[in-house]
Amino acid sequence: MYALGLIPWLARIGTRIPGLANAMLRTPGISSLLKRTVGVTTRRPAPLFAARSLRREAPTMPPDATVVLWPDTFTDAYRPEIGAAWRAVFESVGERVAVPTAWACCGRPLYDAGMLDLARRTLTRLLDVLAPFIERGLPVVVPEPSCLAAFRDELPKLLHTDPRAAKLADLARSPAEHLLATNAVDRLPRPPEPADVLIHPHCHARAIHADDPDRVLLQRLGHRVTLADAGCCGLAGSFGFSAEHEPISRTIGERHWLPGLSDATPPGGTLVIDGFSCATQYSHLAPDGSPRPVTLVDMLSAPPRS
């Protein structure tokens, strides 16, 4: 699935012409033709580009930044409001936040599709963009779990001869990890009422042990929190968008994952889903009337929605 492997480049183009790109993705005949041509399922709607990407919304980078918020492809192109909300949370606890405006990518879609040489070149560009922050030893917060896993795992393996790779892997954090490591959680406002919360961790968050900090963070704020054990959502990035694999992805989601979440969500409780793939799968497959999931930053910046 080379077309899906190149999604960072396609998304980069889409963020420059979001209106035209979304019109093509919404128009039935054109959309179906494009999908069939590159082997993408026609059973799923394509994610739509935000009107303005996070990189284009980012303010001037402070020269005395204390933390870097990385605009990964999914947050940048499709959900910039999540990145903007995290920036506001960090600034509310006294951080000076740098959001790099130069484009780069962790390369995960590339090596998932077997394009290792291009992935290495892409990761080298990532190191070049982040070099000034790596040299200063600034924490690099990555909102999307799959991208954070790439920073910590694949990056130092694919570029093991570049000392910057290991340094960046050590500096990369999830938002919850950063708030806990800096004790900033103690400066966050407490919710007016604690909630019963079920967190569905992204598979990559589990793989790099970045799932439990989300639970700890919300518990420190007074919520009653459980980590879901419903398994993989089944979308798995490009897997569920492949015409060949979509039926398997749908079966996993409908027969196993969604029932598991339904059984585990407390009555009247709040469901937290952060990973882009997981949130997309839920939006595609959850039955009408299902609880509306929120993201972790929603729990910090606004009353939880149900």
C-alpha angles and dihedrals in degrees: 000000000000093000092059090044088060094052093118090062093043090049090049089056091043093055089057094052104022095155095054094039093051092046090056091047092049099045105096100217097041094042094050092047093051092048096048091047093059099033098256119146118256091207093080130060113238116245110260125231121247116248089245126016125232091249091055092047094048115116122228109298112252112240089221096050117165098192138021120224106203115217098217117194096261096046093041100047105027110020109026090149089071092054091046090050092052090049089053092049093051092047090049090062094048103269122141104220127209117198109189113228097194111097122246137142138213089233097230096136089051100055091038085062093045097253095133099157092053089044091056092050090048092050091049088056088050090055091047092053093047096038096105091053094042089054090053092046094236118167112252112213115204115193098195112074096211091054093046089053090053091053091052103035118020097030098063091041098050094042099032092144093058109081090204090068095064091043092053091046088057093047096049116104140168116242092254092048090053095049091049096044092053094041087236089135087078089062095052118102116257117238116253089238130017116242135212102246132190115194119201105202121213111245091243090052089055092047093057095036093247094127101078095057088065089057093045092049094053092043090053087056091054103260124135103238137189128182110226119236097196095125128232118343089228099234096093098179112284094002095083093044093055111102088222096052103031095096091054091046091051093048092052091049099045102037102036117010103044095044089049092053092045092052093048101044110098116235106272090005130138123252116211119200118170109166116093093226093049093047090048093050091050092050091050100044112022112112120246111277094032117141113273108243123225133201127246093255089054087063091056102041104037141015110283116266124219 
